[in-house]
Amino acid sequence: YAAFHMLVPAPEMVQPDPTTEEGEHEAVGSTLQRRKGVYNILLAGTDFGGTRTDTMMVMSYDIPNKRVGVVSVPRDTLVERPSGKNPRLVYGPGGIDARRDDISDLLGIPIDYYAKVDLDAFIALVDEVGGVEFYVPCDMDYDDPAQNLSIHFKEGMQHLTGQQAMEVCRFRKNNDGTGYTDVGRTQTQQQLVVTLAKKMLSLSTLTNLKGFMEIFNTYVETDLSMKDLLYFGSRALGLDTANGVETATLEGNGTVKYNGYRFCYALYTDKAVDVVNRLLNPYTRDLTAEDMNILGGY
């Protein structure tokens, strides 16, 4: 363990680009300097087809201060796109690298790495740790024969298997139309991911390391090297998961019509700036709305 800390270098960081072409949005400038040991990682979850990045969260890992911030970015958030193209985050072309660029430009922060996980990986990870204890936020009563999906839970604390956790993640509305919005689903997904991560980091599950790695190699797409993963994992063992992890969802108005597209999610600018500075900002100074590229903000 001591040799590992001495010999394995810290992963590289994305540095601010001091040059921008005329007419481009200047998301970062030459005056921005990064704090040492603070990394941003995009956590993305795909649908069952594995084609659409349905869930997106940015995790900031402040290693020196042993703090983690996790911020969910709703899938229909407005981002800058060429004229005539769908401006909602989830519908852009280009895959995970493009989504990383969209979010980086939107929030004015660098994103150093990404990890894309499909629902099968989530199911396998929950089962690997023996399930999770989770407070189901509302009664869930939904059936979709076309997707072979049946979700039935009562509000309250539940012990969820991998399959059940996946069902809770996918729930949005009941058969009678009640339930919650995509933002509500995003918040539930975020809370479940954090619950799972905390259990994975507990000392009682360190014996599951081989199983974790097999699941990771099978289901997860990432640009993190194995050396990078070991570096972050070794630091995470000292994290106080009860007090060192904070979560948030970017708030906004999900009923906005923008360039002919309905039900776009326009962020509340002031609240977005506050969340980014509190949980995701890797720089030595606070960011402002001018550093970001928030469209249709309120």
C-alpha positions as CSV (number, residue, x, y, z in Angstrom):
1,Y,0.0,0.0,0.0
2,A,2.8,2.4,0.9
3,A,4.7,1.5,-2.3
4,F,1.6,2.1,-4.3
5,H,1.2,5.6,-2.9
6,M,4.8,6.4,-3.7
7,L,5.0,4.9,-7.2
8,V,1.7,5.4,-8.9
9,P,1.3,9.0,-10.2
10,A,-1.9,11.0,-9.9
11,P,-4.1,10.9,-13.1
12,E,-3.8,13.8,-15.5
13,M,-6.1,16.7,-15.5
14,V,-7.7,18.8,-18.2
15,Q,-6.1,22.2,-18.1
16,P,-7.9,25.5,-19.0
17,D,-7.4,26.5,-22.7
18,P,-6.3,30.2,-22.7
19,T,-7.2,30.6,-26.4
20,T,-10.7,30.7,-27.9
21,E,-11.6,31.5,-31.5
22,E,-13.5,34.7,-32.2
23,G,-17.2,34.2,-31.7
24,E,-16.9,31.1,-29.5
25,H,-18.2,31.0,-26.0
26,E,-15.3,31.4,-23.6
27,A,-16.1,28.7,-21.0
28,V,-12.7,29.0,-19.4
29,G,-10.0,31.7,-19.5
30,S,-6.3,32.0,-18.9
31,T,-7.0,33.4,-15.4
32,L,-8.4,30.1,-14.2
33,Q,-6.1,27.8,-12.3
34,R,-7.0,24.3,-11.1
35,R,-6.7,23.2,-7.5
36,K,-4.4,20.2,-7.1
37,G,-6.1,16.9,-6.5
38,V,-9.6,17.9,-7.6
39,Y,-11.0,15.8,-10.4
40,N,-14.4,15.9,-12.3
41,I,-15.8,12.7,-13.7
42,L,-18.9,12.2,-15.8
43,L,-21.0,9.3,-14.6
44,A,-23.4,8.3,-17.3
45,G,-26.1,5.5,-17.4
46,T,-27.6,4.2,-20.6
47,D,-31.1,2.8,-21.3
48,F,-31.6,-1.0,-21.8
49,G,-30.7,-0.7,-25.4
50,G,-27.4,0.9,-24.4
51,T,-27.7,3.5,-27.1
52,R,-29.0,6.6,-25.3
53,T,-27.2,8.2,-22.3
54,D,-30.3,8.6,-20.2
55,T,-28.7,9.5,-16.8
56,M,-25.9,12.0,-16.4
57,M,-24.1,13.1,-13.2
58,V,-20.9,14.9,-12.6
59,M,-18.9,13.8,-9.7
60,S,-16.2,16.0,-8.2
61,Y,-13.6,14.2,-6.2
62,D,-11.5,16.5,-3.9
63,I,-8.8,14.2,-2.7
64,P,-6.9,16.5,-0.4
65,N,-10.1,17.5,1.5
66,K,-11.7,14.0,1.2
67,R,-14.9,15.4,-0.2
68,V,-17.2,14.2,-3.1
69,G,-19.9,16.3,-4.8
70,V,-22.4,14.6,-7.1
71,V,-24.6,16.8,-9.3
72,S,-27.3,15.4,-11.6
73,V,-27.8,17.1,-15.0
74,P,-31.4,16.5,-16.2
75,R,-31.6,14.8,-19.6
76,D,-33.6,17.6,-21.2
77,T,-31.4,20.4,-20.1
78,L,-30.9,23.1,-22.8
79,V,-27.4,23.1,-24.4
80,E,-26.0,25.0,-27.3
81,R,-26.5,23.3,-30.6
82,P,-26.4,24.3,-34.3
83,S,-29.6,25.9,-35.6
84,G,-32.4,23.3,-36.2
85,K,-30.8,20.6,-34.0
86,N,-32.5,19.3,-30.9
87,P,-31.2,21.5,-28.1
88,R,-31.9,19.0,-25.3
89,L,-28.8,17.4,-23.8
90,V,-29.8,13.7,-24.2
91,Y,-30.7,14.0,-27.9
92,G,-27.4,15.2,-29.2
93,P,-25.3,13.1,-31.7
94,G,-21.7,12.0,-30.9
95,G,-22.0,9.7,-28.0
96,I,-20.4,10.0,-24.5
97,D,-17.5,12.3,-25.6
98,A,-20.0,14.8,-27.1
99,R,-22.1,14.7,-23.9
100,R,-19.0,15.4,-21.9
101,D,-18.3,18.4,-24.1
102,D,-21.9,19.6,-23.8
103,I,-21.8,19.5,-20.0
104,S,-18.4,21.0,-19.8
105,D,-19.4,24.0,-22.0
106,L,-22.8,24.3,-20.1
107,L,-21.3,24.5,-16.6
108,G,-17.9,26.1,-17.4
109,I,-15.9,23.3,-15.8
110,P,-13.4,20.7,-17.1
111,I,-14.5,17.1,-17.1
112,D,-11.4,14.9,-16.8
113,Y,-12.8,11.4,-17.3
114,Y,-16.0,9.5,-17.9
115,A,-17.6,6.2,-16.9
116,K,-20.6,4.9,-18.9
117,V,-22.6,2.1,-17.3
118,D,-25.5,0.2,-18.6
119,L,-28.4,-1.1,-16.5
120,D,-27.1,-4.6,-16.4
121,A,-24.0,-3.4,-14.6
122,F,-26.1,-1.6,-12.0
123,I,-28.1,-4.8,-11.4
124,A,-24.9,-6.8,-11.1
125,L,-23.3,-4.4,-8.7
126,V,-26.3,-4.2,-6.4
127,D,-26.4,-8.0,-6.2
128,E,-22.7,-8.2,-5.7
129,V,-23.0,-6.3,-2.4
130,G,-26.0,-8.2,-1.3
131,G,-28.6,-5.6,-2.1
132,V,-29.1,-2.1,-0.7
133,E,-31.4,-0.5,1.9
134,F,-33.2,2.3,0.2
135,Y,-36.2,4.6,1.0
136,V,-38.6,4.3,-2.0
137,P,-39.9,7.9,-2.3
138,C,-43.5,7.0,-3.3
139,D,-45.9,4.2,-4.0
140,M,-45.0,2.7,-7.4
141,D,-47.6,0.9,-9.5
142,Y,-46.6,0.7,-13.2
143,D,-46.8,-2.0,-15.9
144,D,-45.5,-1.9,-19.5
145,P,-45.9,-5.2,-21.3
146,A,-44.0,-3.9,-24.3
147,Q,-40.8,-3.5,-22.2
148,N,-41.7,-6.5,-20.0
149,L,-41.5,-4.0,-17.1
150,S,-43.6,-4.3,-13.9
151,I,-42.8,-2.0,-11.0
152,H,-44.7,-2.4,-7.8
153,F,-43.4,-0.9,-4.5
154,K,-44.8,0.8,-1.4
155,E,-43.3,4.0,-0.1
156,G,-40.8,3.4,2.6
157,M,-37.6,1.8,3.5
158,Q,-37.0,-1.4,1.4
159,H,-34.2,-3.9,0.9
160,L,-33.7,-3.9,-2.9
161,T,-32.1,-6.6,-5.0
162,G,-30.4,-5.6,-8.2
163,Q,-33.5,-6.1,-10.3
164,Q,-35.7,-4.2,-7.9
165,A,-33.2,-1.3,-7.7
166,M,-33.2,-1.1,-11.5
167,E,-37.1,-1.0,-11.4
168,V,-37.0,1.9,-8.9
169,C,-34.5,3.7,-11.0
170,R,-36.7,3.4,-14.1
171,F,-40.0,4.5,-12.5
172,R,-41.5,7.8,-13.5
173,K,-45.3,7.5,-13.3
174,N,-48.0,5.1,-12.2
175,N,-50.6,3.4,-14.4
176,D,-53.1,6.2,-13.4
177,G,-50.7,9.0,-14.4
178,T,-49.6,10.0,-10.9
179,G,-45.9,9.9,-9.9
180,Y,-43.1,12.3,-10.6
181,T,-41.3,14.0,-13.4
182,D,-38.0,13.1,-15.1
183,V,-36.3,15.4,-12.5
184,G,-37.8,13.3,-9.8
185,R,-36.6,10.1,-11.4
186,T,-33.1,11.7,-11.8
187,Q,-33.0,12.5,-8.0
188,T,-34.0,8.9,-7.2
189,Q,-31.3,7.5,-9.5
190,Q,-28.8,9.8,-7.9
191,Q,-29.7,8.7,-4.4
192,L,-29.6,5.1,-5.3
193,V,-26.1,5.4,-7.0
194,V,-24.8,7.2,-3.9
195,T,-26.3,4.5,-1.6
196,L,-24.6,1.8,-3.7
197,A,-21.3,3.6,-3.8
198,K,-21.3,4.0,0.0
199,K,-21.9,0.2,0.5
200,M,-19.2,-0.6,-2.1
201,L,-16.7,1.5,-0.1
202,S,-17.5,0.0,3.2
203,L,-14.8,-2.2,4.7
204,S,-17.2,-5.2,4.8
205,T,-17.3,-5.3,1.0
206,L,-13.5,-5.1,0.3
207,T,-13.5,-8.9,-0.2
208,N,-15.8,-8.3,-3.2
209,L,-13.0,-6.5,-5.1
210,K,-12.5,-9.3,-7.6
211,G,-16.3,-9.4,-8.3
212,F,-16.3,-5.6,-8.8
213,M,-13.5,-5.7,-11.3
214,E,-15.2,-8.5,-13.3
215,I,-18.4,-6.5,-13.5
216,F,-16.5,-3.3,-14.4
217,N,-14.6,-5.1,-17.2
218,T,-17.8,-6.6,-18.6
219,Y,-20.2,-3.6,-18.5
220,V,-18.4,-0.3,-18.0
221,E,-17.0,1.9,-20.8
222,T,-14.4,4.5,-19.5
223,D,-11.3,6.4,-20.4
224,L,-9.9,5.8,-16.9
225,S,-6.9,3.4,-17.0
226,M,-6.6,0.6,-14.5
227,K,-3.9,2.5,-12.8
228,D,-6.1,5.6,-12.5
229,L,-8.9,3.4,-11.0
230,L,-6.6,2.0,-8.4
231,Y,-5.3,5.5,-7.6
232,F,-8.8,6.8,-7.0
233,G,-9.9,3.6,-5.2
234,S,-7.1,3.7,-2.7
235,R,-7.9,7.3,-1.8
236,A,-11.6,6.6,-1.5
237,L,-10.9,4.1,1.3
238,G,-10.3,7.0,3.6
239,L,-13.5,8.9,2.6
240,D,-16.1,9.5,5.3
241,T,-19.1,8.5,3.2
242,A,-21.6,9.7,5.9
243,N,-20.3,13.3,5.9
244,G,-18.0,13.7,3.0
245,V,-20.5,13.2,0.2
246,E,-23.0,15.9,-0.9
247,T,-25.5,15.6,-3.8
248,A,-27.7,18.0,-5.8
249,T,-29.7,18.2,-8.9
250,L,-29.5,21.3,-11.2
251,E,-32.9,23.0,-10.8
252,G,-34.8,24.5,-13.7
253,N,-38.0,24.9,-15.6
254,G,-38.9,21.8,-17.6
255,T,-41.8,23.4,-19.6
256,V,-39.8,25.7,-21.8
257,K,-40.2,25.9,-25.6
258,Y,-37.0,26.7,-27.4
259,N,-36.4,27.0,-31.2
260,G,-39.6,25.0,-31.8
261,Y,-38.8,22.2,-29.3
262,R,-41.1,21.7,-26.4
263,F,-40.5,20.6,-22.8
264,C,-36.9,21.8,-22.7
265,Y,-35.3,22.1,-19.3
266,A,-33.9,25.7,-18.8
267,L,-31.6,25.9,-15.8
268,Y,-32.1,28.6,-13.1
269,T,-28.9,30.5,-13.6
270,D,-28.2,31.7,-10.1
271,K,-28.9,28.3,-8.6
272,A,-26.8,26.6,-11.1
273,V,-23.9,28.9,-10.4
274,D,-24.2,28.2,-6.7
275,V,-24.3,24.4,-7.1
276,V,-21.3,24.4,-9.4
277,N,-19.2,26.5,-7.1
278,R,-20.2,24.5,-4.0
279,L,-19.9,21.0,-5.4
280,L,-18.0,20.9,-8.8
281,N,-15.7,23.9,-9.2
282,P,-12.1,22.7,-9.5
283,Y,-10.6,26.2,-9.8
284,T,-9.0,28.5,-7.3
285,R,-11.7,31.2,-7.8
286,D,-15.5,31.1,-8.0
287,L,-17.1,30.8,-11.4
288,T,-19.8,33.3,-12.6
289,A,-22.6,33.0,-15.1
290,E,-20.3,34.6,-17.6
291,D,-18.0,31.5,-17.3
292,M,-20.9,29.2,-18.2
293,N,-23.2,28.8,-21.2
294,I,-26.6,28.5,-19.7
295,L,-29.4,28.9,-22.3
296,G,-32.8,30.3,-21.5
297,G,-31.8,30.6,-17.9
298,Y,-34.1,32.3,-15.3
